[in-house]
């Protein structure tokens, strides 16, 4: 397993749209394992392949307290949504920024699991929010896109300043 490099906003590669995974191969399973390790190390509760500069429709999530319940979703899509919930979101690609975003509270998800099997399940609350957040990444969208221009610019300037200080 390997720790992968996470792209940071405003890196334009975060705006790429991910391509469907054609087949669940050992390489895809290895990527999922590496993404989980990267997510846990960061630490975070979700990571999309786009965030590690891989243009595949693959996300990993683990909202458990003890990092014991990883969820690997290949070619995920929300096929039904209802209700609304506002949740303060953060993102491994937008470090140290947290803002309230409104998303569907309950969703039905269709995806392929790590074994290549089709699956459908319902999710609500934090899991639903996290899945929607990560699927947005696959479509080139970030949680900051839900914010006002002023808030988005403030976050961007803060991150750019932080990047310059690192150099």
HELIX and SHEET records of a PDB file:
HELIX    1   1 UNK A   12  UNK A   15  5                                   4    
HELIX    2   2 UNK A   26  UNK A   42  1                                  17    
HELIX    3   3 UNK A   49  UNK A   52  5                                   4    
HELIX    4   4 UNK A  125  UNK A  138  1                                  14    
HELIX    5   5 UNK A  143  UNK A  146  5                                   4    
HELIX    6   6 UNK A  149  UNK A  166  1                                  18    
SHEET    1   A 5 UNK A  46  UNK A  48  0                                        
SHEET    2   A 5 UNK A  58  UNK A  61 -1                                        
SHEET    3   A 5 UNK A  71  UNK A  82 -1                                        
SHEET    4   A 5 UNK A 106  UNK A 112 -1                                        
SHEET    5   A 5 UNK A 118  UNK A 124 -1                                        
SHEET    1   B 2 UNK A  85  UNK A  91  0                                        
SHEET    2   B 2 UNK A  94  UNK A 103 -1                                        
END                                                                             
